[in-house]
Amino acid sequence: MSELIVAILLLTGASFMILASVGILRLPDLPTRMHASTKAGAMGAMMTMAGVAVYFADVVVFTRAFAIVIFILITAPIAAHVIGRAGYFLGTPLWEGTVKDELKDNYDDKTHKLYSGFEPAPESVIPPKHEKRSEDDED
Amino acid sequence: MLDVVINIVYFMLSVALLFGFIRLIKGPSLPDRVVSLELIASIVVGYVGVHAIDTGVPSLLDVAIVIALTAFLTAVGFARFLERGGPKSE
């Protein structure tokens, strides 16, 4: 019975890993690739560690596997955020089908600070124009 | 039954490793390569877990902990290096 659970957990984990790597191979630009790899990759590693914990059925092993899972759960989003931020500042090209780049107007390229567009921003940042809906729409 | 499953899982993880490696070679920019290194590290963590089941040696989990830690530190270090003036791709 426990062998069956282990087998299912391992196969699910490996499927998530393969999904993540197919995503990293096929998707068009850096943020989408990161989106595929970090979430699915972390899920795959967590499933595999759950399989290990079930297989050994020991308190010490369970604690270690749990520690690995918690560690991956904490660090994967941080690493993804940090790399995505660095890639954005490097100016890696986005996919040509990108609809909207919300950060473009609000990020200061020099100081790497984010402005919401509602506070008085320095000259290096051009705040986005919040245009009032004029009468042109009604005509 | 578990032996067959473990072999299948080894094969799937190897295919995943291969795809990640292709992206590591092709990756047009350095952040792409760092992302694929991150994925490769997490695949290797899975590999080590499966190997621990295969051989029945639970001490191998320490290796997995260390690999996860190094991968995180690598990613953060690379990101800091890139933000503090790596090569610009305009």
gemmi code that builds the backbone of each chain (N, CA, C; Angstrom):
import gemmi

chains = {
    "A": [
        ("MET", (0.836, -1.203, 0.000), (0.000, 0.000, 0.000), (0.868, 1.250, 0.000)),
        ("SER", (1.855, 1.254, 0.909), (2.693, 2.451, 0.958), (3.559, 2.544, -0.302)),
        ("GLU", (3.884, 1.354, -0.880), (4.636, 1.392, -2.140), (3.843, 2.080, -3.236)),
        ("LEU", (2.537, 1.810, -3.237), (1.690, 2.436, -4.263), (1.703, 3.953, -4.102)),
        ("ILE", (1.562, 4.414, -2.841), (1.558, 5.867, -2.598), (2.884, 6.477, -3.027)),
        ("VAL", (3.997, 5.786, -2.682), (5.316, 6.291, -3.066), (5.427, 6.388, -4.574)),
        ("ALA", (4.961, 5.328, -5.266), (5.054, 5.330, -6.728), (4.260, 6.484, -7.318)),
        ("ILE", (3.037, 6.683, -6.803), (2.212, 7.778, -7.333), (2.881, 9.123, -7.090)),
        ("LEU", (3.412, 9.316, -5.867), (4.047, 10.596, -5.549), (5.263, 10.840, -6.449)),
        ("LEU", (6.085, 9.795, -6.634), (7.284, 9.967, -7.460), (6.911, 10.274, -8.902)),
        ("LEU", (5.923, 9.548, -9.428), (5.540, 9.789, -10.827), (4.961, 11.188, -10.992)),
        ("THR", (4.139, 11.627, -10.027), (3.588, 12.983, -10.127), (4.700, 14.021, -10.078)),
        ("GLY", (5.651, 13.815, -9.154), (6.751, 14.761, -9.054), (7.554, 14.835, -10.331)),
        ("ALA", (7.863, 13.679, -10.917), (8.645, 13.680, -12.156), (7.855, 14.315, -13.295)),
        ("SER", (6.514, 14.104, -13.293), (5.706, 14.744, -14.338), (5.772, 16.261, -14.214)),
        ("PHE", (5.714, 16.756, -12.972), (5.809, 18.210, -12.795), (7.171, 18.724, -13.259)),
        ("MET", (8.225, 17.967, -12.960), (9.559, 18.380, -13.402), (9.625, 18.458, -14.920)),
        ("ILE", (9.079, 17.424, -15.582), (9.131, 17.409, -17.050), (8.306, 18.559, -17.605)),
        ("LEU", (7.178, 18.856, -16.944), (6.344, 19.983, -17.366), (7.131, 21.281, -17.253)),
        ("ALA", (7.835, 21.440, -16.144), (8.624, 22.661, -15.946), (9.683, 22.793, -17.028)),
        ("SER", (10.355, 21.678, -17.370), (11.440, 21.804, -18.341), (10.902, 22.001, -19.748)),
        ("VAL", (9.737, 21.404, -20.047), (9.125, 21.701, -21.349), (8.760, 23.172, -21.411)),
        ("GLY", (8.236, 23.708, -20.283), (7.909, 25.128, -20.246), (9.135, 25.990, -20.470)),
        ("ILE", (10.243, 25.627, -19.817), (11.432, 26.475, -19.945), (12.013, 26.373, -21.342)),
        ("LEU", (11.716, 25.278, -22.021), (12.237, 25.129, -23.386), (11.350, 25.831, -24.410)),
        ("ARG", (10.038, 25.837, -24.184), (9.122, 26.265, -25.242), (8.655, 27.709, -25.109)),
        ("LEU", (8.623, 28.244, -23.884), (8.005, 29.561, -23.716), (8.901, 30.672, -24.257)),
        ("PRO", (8.306, 31.796, -24.633), (9.042, 32.750, -25.468), (9.998, 33.707, -24.754)),
        ("ASP", (9.749, 34.130, -23.512), (10.658, 35.126, -22.947), (10.921, 34.853, -21.469)),
        ("LEU", (11.751, 35.685, -20.870), (12.249, 35.397, -19.520), (11.155, 35.275, -18.462)),
        ("PRO", (10.214, 36.226, -18.323), (9.227, 36.077, -17.249), (8.341, 34.849, -17.397)),
        ("THR", (7.980, 34.506, -18.641), (7.124, 33.324, -18.803), (7.896, 32.046, -18.487)),
        ("ARG", (9.174, 32.019, -18.894), (9.991, 30.842, -18.582), (10.134, 30.668, -17.081)),
        ("MET", (10.358, 31.803, -16.403), (10.518, 31.758, -14.952), (9.239, 31.281, -14.294)),
        ("HIS", (8.136, 31.770, -14.827), (6.820, 31.388, -14.331), (6.628, 29.882, -14.413)),
        ("ALA", (7.085, 29.276, -15.543), (6.930, 27.826, -15.679), (7.872, 27.088, -14.743)),
        ("SER", (9.137, 27.525, -14.725), (10.153, 26.678, -14.078), (10.055, 26.720, -12.560)),
        ("THR", (9.834, 27.915, -11.974), (9.913, 27.966, -10.513), (8.749, 27.243, -9.863)),
        ("LYS", (7.547, 27.490, -10.342), (6.382, 26.890, -9.675), (6.343, 25.381, -9.870)),
        ("ALA", (6.419, 24.960, -11.160), (6.308, 23.525, -11.402), (7.529, 22.774, -10.878)),
        ("GLY", (8.717, 23.393, -10.985), (9.914, 22.733, -10.488), (9.871, 22.533, -8.982)),
        ("ALA", (9.431, 23.582, -8.254), (9.330, 23.455, -6.795), (8.298, 22.395, -6.417)),
        ("MET", (7.183, 22.385, -7.162), (6.143, 21.379, -6.891), (6.689, 19.971, -7.109)),
        ("GLY", (7.477, 19.793, -8.180), (8.044, 18.470, -8.442), (8.984, 18.022, -7.337)),
        ("ALA", (9.864, 18.940, -6.902), (10.798, 18.576, -5.835), (10.039, 18.260, -4.544)),
        ("MET", (8.966, 19.023, -4.264), (8.202, 18.776, -3.040), (7.509, 17.424, -3.087)),
        ("MET", (6.949, 17.077, -4.261), (6.294, 15.763, -4.396), (7.292, 14.632, -4.185)),
        ("THR", (8.482, 14.785, -4.800), (9.496, 13.733, -4.638), (9.883, 13.573, -3.177)),
        ("MET", (10.043, 14.716, -2.476), (10.424, 14.634, -1.069), (9.306, 14.007, -0.232)),
        ("ALA", (8.052, 14.279, -0.610), (6.941, 13.619, 0.080), (7.012, 12.116, -0.125)),
        ("GLY", (7.375, 11.697, -1.354), (7.542, 10.271, -1.614), (8.620, 9.657, -0.751)),
        ("VAL", (9.748, 10.379, -0.606), (10.837, 9.880, 0.238), (10.357, 9.721, 1.679)),
        ("ALA", (9.633, 10.732, 2.174), (9.163, 10.685, 3.565), (8.231, 9.505, 3.787)),
        ("VAL", (7.340, 9.240, 2.806), (6.411, 8.118, 2.956), (7.154, 6.791, 2.894)),
        ("TYR", (8.178, 6.723, 1.992), (8.879, 5.450, 1.796), (9.629, 5.032, 3.061)),
        ("PHE", (10.370, 5.958, 3.671), (11.186, 5.565, 4.821), (10.359, 5.464, 6.105)),
        ("ALA", (9.284, 6.275, 6.204), (8.368, 6.215, 7.352), (9.123, 6.253, 8.678)),
        ("ASP", (9.986, 7.275, 8.794), (10.840, 7.400, 9.968), (10.814, 8.874, 10.387)),
        ("VAL", (10.881, 9.118, 11.679), (10.740, 10.505, 12.141), (11.894, 11.363, 11.647)),
        ("VAL", (13.114, 10.817, 11.705), (14.290, 11.601, 11.304), (14.214, 11.960, 9.828)),
        ("VAL", (13.894, 10.950, 8.994), (13.808, 11.194, 7.554), (12.679, 12.160, 7.247)),
        ("PHE", (11.548, 11.962, 7.956), (10.421, 12.857, 7.721), (10.808, 14.291, 8.026)),
        ("THR", (11.542, 14.498, 9.138), (11.924, 15.855, 9.493), (12.826, 16.472, 8.431)),
        ("ARG", (13.781, 15.669, 7.933), (14.674, 16.201, 6.894), (13.898, 16.552, 5.634)),
        ("ALA", (13.042, 15.630, 5.193), (12.272, 15.893, 3.974), (11.395, 17.118, 4.160)),
        ("PHE", (10.811, 17.241, 5.354), (9.969, 18.414, 5.628), (10.810, 19.686, 5.582)),
        ("ALA", (12.031, 19.618, 6.117), (12.912, 20.787, 6.081), (13.228, 21.175, 4.647)),
        ("ILE", (13.500, 20.162, 3.792), (13.791, 20.472, 2.389), (12.584, 21.131, 1.739)),
        ("VAL", (11.386, 20.572, 2.009), (10.181, 21.130, 1.392), (9.990, 22.577, 1.825)),
        ("ILE", (10.127, 22.838, 3.135), (9.954, 24.210, 3.621), (10.995, 25.129, 2.989)),
        ("PHE", (12.230, 24.632, 2.900), (13.291, 25.459, 2.332), (12.998, 25.807, 0.878)),
        ("ILE", (12.590, 24.805, 0.095), (12.265, 25.080, -1.312), (11.097, 26.048, -1.404)),
        ("LEU", (10.109, 25.843, -0.537), (8.918, 26.690, -0.559), (9.273, 28.132, -0.240)),
        ("ILE", (10.258, 28.329, 0.640), (10.640, 29.701, 0.981), (11.523, 30.310, -0.090)),
        ("THR", (12.510, 29.538, -0.594), (13.523, 30.159, -1.434), (13.124, 30.284, -2.901)),
        ("ALA", (12.271, 29.396, -3.401), (11.958, 29.449, -4.841), (11.342, 30.792, -5.247)),
        ("PRO", (10.346, 31.322, -4.509), (9.805, 32.618, -4.921), (10.809, 33.752, -4.798)),
        ("ILE", (11.671, 33.695, -3.763), (12.654, 34.768, -3.603), (13.619, 34.780, -4.783)),
        ("ALA", (14.122, 33.591, -5.132), (15.072, 33.506, -6.241), (14.418, 33.974, -7.537)),
        ("ALA", (13.171, 33.554, -7.761), (12.486, 33.945, -8.993), (12.311, 35.460, -9.039)),
        ("HIS", (11.900, 36.044, -7.917), (11.696, 37.490, -7.876), (12.996, 38.225, -8.164)),
        ("VAL", (14.082, 37.773, -7.536), (15.357, 38.480, -7.670), (15.877, 38.387, -9.102)),
        ("ILE", (15.763, 37.195, -9.705), (16.246, 37.046, -11.079), (15.373, 37.827, -12.048)),
        ("GLY", (14.048, 37.795, -11.814), (13.160, 38.538, -12.701), (13.445, 40.025, -12.660)),
        ("ARG", (13.698, 40.528, -11.449), (14.012, 41.944, -11.289), (15.297, 42.294, -12.025)),
        ("ALA", (16.332, 41.463, -11.832), (17.613, 41.724, -12.501), (17.440, 41.668, -14.016)),
        ("GLY", (16.681, 40.682, -14.494), (16.465, 40.568, -15.930), (15.710, 41.761, -16.487)),
        ("TYR", (14.752, 42.270, -15.687), (14.004, 43.438, -16.160), (14.914, 44.645, -16.292)),
        ("PHE", (15.803, 44.832, -15.306), (16.689, 45.993, -15.376), (17.718, 45.848, -16.481)),
        ("LEU", (18.088, 44.606, -16.806), (19.027, 44.407, -17.911), (18.396, 44.718, -19.254)),
        ("GLY", (17.068, 44.802, -19.283), (16.413, 45.091, -20.540), (16.293, 43.889, -21.442)),
        ("THR", (16.089, 42.704, -20.858), (15.862, 41.553, -21.721), (14.550, 41.748, -22.468)),
        ("PRO", (14.557, 41.484, -23.760), (13.363, 41.772, -24.565), (12.181, 40.899, -24.147)),
        ("LEU", (11.016, 41.520, -24.065), (9.801, 40.761, -23.772), (9.276, 40.154, -25.067)),
        ("TRP", (8.379, 39.209, -24.878), (7.740, 38.563, -26.027), (7.007, 39.612, -26.866)),
        ("GLU", (7.031, 39.461, -28.189), (6.407, 40.500, -29.024), (4.898, 40.543, -28.845)),
        ("GLY", (4.303, 39.504, -28.288), (2.862, 39.517, -28.050), (2.484, 40.092, -26.696)),
        ("THR", (3.451, 40.684, -25.972), (3.146, 41.229, -24.648), (2.151, 42.366, -24.770)),
        ("VAL", (1.093, 42.315, -23.964), (0.044, 43.315, -24.081), (0.401, 44.559, -23.282)),
        ("LYS", (0.944, 44.366, -22.066), (1.118, 45.520, -21.192), (2.367, 45.351, -20.350)),
        ("ASP", (3.120, 46.431, -20.213), (4.295, 46.449, -19.335), (4.050, 47.515, -18.276)),
        ("GLU", (3.494, 47.088, -17.155), (3.067, 48.047, -16.133), (4.246, 48.770, -15.497)),
        ("LEU", (5.417, 48.113, -15.482), (6.543, 48.690, -14.739), (7.264, 49.761, -15.538)),
        ("LYS", (7.033, 49.799, -16.846), (7.885, 50.612, -17.704), (7.883, 52.079, -17.297)),
        ("ASP", (6.700, 52.634, -17.006), (6.627, 54.060, -16.684), (7.027, 54.338, -15.245)),
        ("ASN", (6.945, 53.357, -14.376), (7.066, 53.633, -12.951), (8.417, 53.266, -12.360)),
        ("TYR", (9.258, 52.512, -13.097), (10.545, 52.130, -12.535), (11.591, 53.177, -12.890)),
        ("ASP", (12.367, 53.577, -11.887), (13.486, 54.476, -12.132), (14.698, 53.625, -12.501)),
        ("ASP", (15.203, 53.792, -13.744), (16.300, 52.941, -14.208), (17.589, 53.185, -13.447)),
        ("LYS", (17.753, 54.427, -12.941), (19.026, 54.747, -12.277), (19.055, 54.201, -10.855)),
        ("THR", (18.008, 54.513, -10.092), (18.029, 54.149, -8.671), (17.354, 52.816, -8.397)),
        ("HIS", (16.720, 52.224, -9.418), (16.019, 50.945, -9.268), (14.928, 51.025, -8.206)),
        ("LYS", (14.208, 52.149, -8.200), (13.093, 52.279, -7.265), (11.788, 52.286, -8.038)),
        ("LEU", (10.774, 51.803, -7.369), (9.460, 51.725, -8.015), (8.571, 52.827, -7.474)),
        ("TYR", (7.937, 53.578, -8.388), (7.000, 54.609, -7.977), (5.609, 54.216, -8.420)),
        ("SER", (4.642, 54.620, -7.603), (3.283, 54.243, -7.946), (2.676, 55.213, -8.939)),
        ("GLY", (3.306, 56.360, -9.125), (2.763, 57.329, -10.056), (1.871, 58.356, -9.387)),
        ("PHE", (1.624, 58.207, -8.098), (0.769, 59.157, -7.399), (1.564, 60.081, -6.487)),
        ("GLU", (2.818, 59.735, -6.155), (3.609, 60.631, -5.332), (4.465, 61.499, -6.246)),
        ("PRO", (4.985, 62.620, -5.708), (5.876, 63.435, -6.540), (7.142, 62.661, -6.863)),
        ("ALA", (7.317, 62.338, -8.128), (8.446, 61.518, -8.549), (9.574, 62.426, -9.029)),
        ("PRO", (10.826, 61.960, -8.975), (11.940, 62.757, -9.500), (11.844, 62.888, -11.013)),
        ("GLU", (12.712, 63.735, -11.587), (12.591, 64.056, -13.010), (12.876, 62.852, -13.889)),
        ("SER", (13.654, 61.924, -13.333), (14.044, 60.801, -14.185), (12.873, 59.881, -14.481)),
        ("VAL", (11.810, 60.008, -13.687), (10.643, 59.169, -13.919), (9.528, 60.028, -14.484)),
        ("ILE", (8.982, 59.609, -15.577), (7.814, 60.312, -16.111), (6.584, 59.573, -15.631)),
        ("PRO", (5.826, 60.194, -14.735), (4.648, 59.474, -14.228), (3.638, 59.256, -15.331)),
        ("PRO", (2.941, 58.154, -15.286), (1.942, 57.883, -16.318), (0.794, 58.866, -16.227)),
        ("LYS", (0.261, 59.175, -17.370), (-0.838, 60.153, -17.390), (-2.142, 59.430, -17.111)),
        ("HIS", (-2.823, 59.903, -16.091), (-4.145, 59.360, -15.796), (-5.166, 60.278, -16.440)),
        ("GLU", (-5.488, 59.983, -17.645), (-6.361, 60.908, -18.386), (-7.797, 60.747, -17.925)),
        ("LYS", (-8.405, 61.924, -17.728), (-9.823, 61.868, -17.390), (-10.606, 61.502, -18.645)),
        ("ARG", (-11.687, 60.835, -18.406), (-12.524, 60.473, -19.549), (-13.147, 61.763, -20.078)),
        ("SER", (-12.739, 62.186, -21.224), (-13.186, 63.493, -21.723), (-14.524, 63.346, -22.432)),
        ("GLU", (-14.975, 64.481, -22.921), (-16.300, 64.466, -23.566), (-16.253, 63.790, -24.929)),
        ("ASP", (-15.015, 63.548, -25.390), (-14.895, 62.948, -26.721), (-15.600, 61.600, -26.788)),
        ("ASP", (-15.564, 60.891, -25.618), (-16.169, 59.573, -25.618), (-17.674, 59.633, -25.818)),
        ("GLU", (-18.240, 60.727, -25.246), (-19.700, 60.767, -25.310), (-20.210, 61.212, -26.676)),
        ("ASP", (-19.346, 61.966, -27.379), (-19.809, 62.481, -28.677), (-19.901, 61.398, -29.735)),
    ],
    "B": [
        ("MET", (7.291, -3.672, -8.037), (6.620, -2.599, -8.764), (7.395, -1.304, -8.617)),
        ("LEU", (7.910, -1.055, -7.404), (8.585, 0.219, -7.166), (9.848, 0.347, -8.010)),
        ("ASP", (10.522, -0.812, -8.295), (11.741, -0.744, -9.097), (11.454, -0.193, -10.491)),
        ("VAL", (10.377, -0.716, -11.102), (10.012, -0.247, -12.440), (9.693, 1.242, -12.401)),
        ("VAL", (8.909, 1.640, -11.367), (8.531, 3.053, -11.262), (9.769, 3.926, -11.096)),
        ("ILE", (10.726, 3.441, -10.290), (11.937, 4.245, -10.075), (12.713, 4.411, -11.374)),
        ("ASN", (12.759, 3.330, -12.185), (13.441, 3.465, -13.476), (12.736, 4.458, -14.375)),
        ("ILE", (11.397, 4.390, -14.394), (10.646, 5.346, -15.215), (10.922, 6.775, -14.755)),
        ("VAL", (10.927, 6.959, -13.414), (11.139, 8.304, -12.876), (12.540, 8.809, -13.210)),
        ("TYR", (13.542, 7.909, -13.137), (14.887, 8.300, -13.556), (14.882, 8.789, -14.998)),
        ("PHE", (14.176, 8.036, -15.854), (14.142, 8.415, -17.270), (13.495, 9.780, -17.452)),
        ("MET", (12.336, 9.994, -16.760), (11.641, 11.278, -16.911), (12.513, 12.430, -16.422)),
        ("LEU", (13.173, 12.220, -15.290), (14.024, 13.293, -14.769), (15.186, 13.565, -15.717)),
        ("SER", (15.706, 12.500, -16.375), (16.792, 12.719, -17.324), (16.331, 13.542, -18.507)),
        ("VAL", (15.100, 13.252, -18.992), (14.568, 14.050, -20.102), (14.423, 15.506, -19.672)),
        ("ALA", (13.906, 15.719, -18.442), (13.756, 17.086, -17.937), (15.109, 17.776, -17.849)),
        ("LEU", (16.107, 17.036, -17.386), (17.467, 17.588, -17.282), (17.989, 17.975, -18.658)),
        ("LEU", (17.683, 17.127, -19.657), (18.135, 17.411, -21.026), (17.508, 18.699, -21.540)),
        ("PHE", (16.190, 18.867, -21.317), (15.519, 20.085, -21.786), (16.106, 21.319, -21.102)),
        ("GLY", (16.306, 21.215, -19.794), (16.901, 22.342, -19.083), (18.291, 22.666, -19.612)),
        ("PHE", (19.037, 21.625, -19.991), (20.385, 21.842, -20.490), (20.363, 22.510, -21.857)),
        ("ILE", (19.365, 22.114, -22.688), (19.242, 22.773, -23.994), (19.006, 24.263, -23.808)),
        ("ARG", (18.128, 24.612, -22.840), (17.875, 26.034, -22.605), (19.119, 26.709, -22.047)),
        ("LEU", (19.890, 25.980, -21.245), (21.118, 26.551, -20.696), (22.101, 26.895, -21.805)),
        ("ILE", (22.142, 26.068, -22.859), (23.054, 26.370, -23.966), (22.475, 27.459, -24.856)),
        ("LYS", (21.168, 27.348, -25.165), (20.570, 28.272, -26.128), (20.341, 29.655, -25.550)),
        ("GLY", (19.965, 29.690, -24.267), (19.444, 30.887, -23.614), (19.987, 32.187, -24.151)),
        ("PRO", (19.148, 33.045, -24.711), (19.689, 34.231, -25.366), (20.355, 35.198, -24.384)),
        ("SER", (19.898, 35.241, -23.143), (20.509, 36.199, -22.223), (20.952, 35.461, -20.962)),
        ("LEU", (21.760, 36.153, -20.164), (22.281, 35.517, -18.952), (21.183, 35.181, -17.941)),
        ("PRO", (20.172, 36.046, -17.718), (19.102, 35.649, -16.788), (18.381, 34.375, -17.187)),
        ("ASP", (18.219, 34.149, -18.500), (17.616, 32.885, -18.949), (18.442, 31.703, -18.478)),
        ("ARG", (19.755, 31.861, -18.592), (20.634, 30.752, -18.178), (20.542, 30.529, -16.677)),
        ("VAL", (20.446, 31.644, -15.923), (20.354, 31.483, -14.468), (19.052, 30.765, -14.094)),
        ("VAL", (17.966, 31.114, -14.788), (16.691, 30.441, -14.518), (16.803, 28.956, -14.812)),
        ("SER", (17.471, 28.608, -15.916), (17.556, 27.178, -16.242), (18.491, 26.454, -15.267)),
        ("LEU", (19.514, 27.162, -14.749), (20.356, 26.543, -13.719), (19.549, 26.247, -12.466)),
        ("GLU", (18.675, 27.176, -12.110), (17.780, 27.022, -10.972), (16.921, 25.765, -11.138)),
        ("LEU", (16.362, 25.612, -12.359), (15.527, 24.439, -12.629), (16.357, 23.156, -12.569)),
        ("ILE", (17.576, 23.211, -13.131), (18.429, 22.018, -13.108), (18.731, 21.621, -11.671)),
        ("ALA", (18.978, 22.622, -10.812), (19.267, 22.297, -9.412), (18.070, 21.624, -8.764)),
        ("SER", (16.866, 22.115, -9.054), (15.713, 21.492, -8.389), (15.440, 20.103, -8.966)),
        ("ILE", (15.783, 19.878, -10.250), (15.674, 18.517, -10.795), (16.668, 17.596, -10.103)),
        ("VAL", (17.876, 18.118, -9.851), (18.887, 17.282, -9.195), (18.466, 16.947, -7.768)),
        ("VAL", (17.769, 17.892, -7.098), (17.234, 17.574, -5.769), (16.272, 16.391, -5.863)),
        ("GLY", (15.419, 16.406, -6.911), (14.527, 15.274, -7.114), (15.281, 13.982, -7.376)),
        ("TYR", (16.344, 14.080, -8.209), (17.198, 12.934, -8.506), (17.747, 12.322, -7.228)),
        ("VAL", (18.263, 13.196, -6.353), (18.877, 12.698, -5.115), (17.831, 12.004, -4.245)),
        ("GLY", (16.607, 12.582, -4.214), (15.545, 11.939, -3.441), (15.222, 10.547, -3.975)),
        ("VAL", (15.104, 10.442, -5.317), (14.806, 9.140, -5.917), (15.943, 8.155, -5.664)),
        ("HIS", (17.170, 8.665, -5.722), (18.324, 7.788, -5.472), (18.339, 7.309, -4.019)),
        ("ALA", (17.893, 8.177, -3.096), (17.816, 7.762, -1.695), (16.832, 6.617, -1.531)),
        ("ILE", (15.702, 6.685, -2.264), (14.752, 5.575, -2.203), (15.351, 4.332, -2.844)),
        ("ASP", (16.051, 4.531, -3.983), (16.585, 3.411, -4.749), (17.605, 2.624, -3.925)),
        ("THR", (18.508, 3.353, -3.254), (19.563, 2.669, -2.509), (19.181, 2.405, -1.064)),
        ("GLY", (18.127, 3.072, -0.568), (17.746, 2.877, 0.820), (18.670, 3.545, 1.812)),
        ("VAL", (19.344, 4.595, 1.379), (20.252, 5.333, 2.270), (19.638, 6.700, 2.560)),
        ("PRO", (19.010, 6.894, 3.705), (18.358, 8.182, 3.955), (19.339, 9.332, 4.177)),
        ("SER", (20.611, 9.042, 4.393), (21.582, 10.126, 4.611), (21.759, 10.985, 3.370)),
        ("LEU", (21.356, 10.444, 2.199), (21.513, 11.214, 0.966), (20.678, 12.478, 0.976)),
        ("LEU", (19.687, 12.541, 1.890), (18.852, 13.740, 1.923), (19.659, 14.972, 2.317)),
        ("ASP", (20.738, 14.784, 3.087), (21.595, 15.915, 3.418), (22.165, 16.549, 2.155)),
        ("VAL", (22.521, 15.696, 1.184), (23.032, 16.203, -0.092), (21.974, 17.086, -0.754)),
        ("ALA", (20.717, 16.618, -0.694), (19.648, 17.396, -1.316), (19.519, 18.760, -0.644)),
        ("ILE", (19.619, 18.785, 0.694), (19.545, 20.065, 1.410), (20.647, 20.997, 0.934)),
        ("VAL", (21.876, 20.467, 0.837), (23.004, 21.315, 0.448), (22.831, 21.822, -0.976)),
        ("ILE", (22.338, 20.941, -1.883), (22.160, 21.376, -3.277), (21.116, 22.488, -3.354)),
        ("ALA", (20.013, 22.330, -2.601), (18.980, 23.370, -2.623), (19.551, 24.684, -2.102)),
        ("LEU", (20.341, 24.614, -1.028), (20.937, 25.823, -0.461), (21.867, 26.496, -1.448)),
        ("THR", (22.744, 25.702, -2.096), (23.691, 26.290, -3.050), (22.960, 26.916, -4.229)),
        ("ALA", (21.888, 26.246, -4.688), (21.166, 26.793, -5.837), (20.583, 28.158, -5.490)),
        ("PHE", (20.018, 28.269, -4.299), (19.438, 29.558, -3.886), (20.517, 30.627, -3.815)),
        ("LEU", (21.645, 30.286, -3.197), (22.719, 31.281, -3.068), (23.250, 31.679, -4.445)),
        ("THR", (23.365, 30.696, -5.362), (23.815, 31.014, -6.717), (22.879, 31.996, -7.399)),
        ("ALA", (21.578, 31.729, -7.271), (20.609, 32.602, -7.941), (20.704, 34.020, -7.385)),
        ("VAL", (20.755, 34.131, -6.055), (20.813, 35.473, -5.465), (22.112, 36.178, -5.847)),
        ("GLY", (23.225, 35.428, -5.833), (24.497, 36.035, -6.200), (24.520, 36.519, -7.637)),
        ("PHE", (24.020, 35.669, -8.550), (23.969, 36.071, -9.955), (23.093, 37.302, -10.137)),
        ("ALA", (21.953, 37.322, -9.437), (21.042, 38.449, -9.605), (21.695, 39.732, -9.100)),
        ("ARG", (22.394, 39.663, -7.995), (23.065, 40.863, -7.489), (24.134, 41.322, -8.456)),
        ("PHE", (24.881, 40.355, -8.989), (25.930, 40.694, -9.961), (25.330, 41.383, -11.178)),
        ("LEU", (24.184, 40.853, -11.650), (23.579, 41.419, -12.852), (23.040, 42.820, -12.585)),
        ("GLU", (22.436, 43.004, -11.406), (21.848, 44.324, -11.133), (22.913, 45.381, -10.940)),
        ("ARG", (24.064, 44.982, -10.399), (25.142, 45.960, -10.200), (25.977, 46.108, -11.454)),
        ("GLY", (25.352, 46.095, -12.629), (26.109, 46.397, -13.817), (26.742, 45.200, -14.478)),
        ("GLY", (25.934, 44.243, -14.853), (26.408, 43.184, -15.729), (26.339, 43.695, -17.162)),
        ("PRO", (26.519, 42.807, -18.118), (26.413, 43.239, -19.511), (24.989, 43.647, -19.850)),
        ("LYS", (24.855, 44.829, -20.455), (23.523, 45.314, -20.826), (23.158, 44.785, -22.201)),
        ("SER", (21.933, 44.358, -22.346), (21.460, 43.952, -23.669), (20.349, 44.900, -24.063)),
        ("GLU", (20.708, 45.955, -24.763), (19.711, 46.965, -25.146), (19.045, 46.562, -26.443)),
    ],
}
model = gemmi.Model(1)
for chain_id, residues in chains.items():
    chain = gemmi.Chain(chain_id)
    for i, (resn, *xyz) in enumerate(residues, 1):
        res = gemmi.Residue()
        res.name, res.seqid = resn, gemmi.SeqId(i, " ")
        for name, pos in zip(("N", "CA", "C"), xyz):
            atom = gemmi.Atom()
            atom.name, atom.element = name, gemmi.Element(name[0])
            atom.pos, atom.b_iso = gemmi.Position(*pos), 0.0
            res.add_atom(atom)
        chain.add_residue(res)
    model.add_chain(chain)
structure = gemmi.Structure()
structure.add_model(model)
structure.setup_entities()
